[in-house]
Amino acid sequence: MAAIFPVSSQEKHEKTKPSTKSITLRISKFNPGKDHATTFLEFPVSYEKWTTVLDAILEVKNYHDHSIVVHAA
C-alpha cells in the first residue's frame, strides 16, 4: 500500500538517502486476445514519503514489466 502526501517541489528534489522501505505491488493483468483468466503479478517497489501509487506503478512498468498499461478516465 502506498500513501499520497502533498509535498513541495523543493522537498521532493532535495538529496536524500535511497529508500530502504519497500512494498509489494500486486498488479492484475488480462489480455482478452490471449488470456483466459486474469493473472496477478507481484513486484517489489521502493518508496519514499512522497511516492504516489502512480509513481509505484510506473516504476514497475519502467524496470520490471514493460507490458503494464495505465488507463486514466
Buried (B, 14 or more C-beta within 10 A) or exposed (E): EBEEEEBEEEEEEEEEEEEEEEBEBEBEEEEEEEEEEEEEEEBEBEBBEBBBEEBBBBBBBEEBEEEBEEEEE
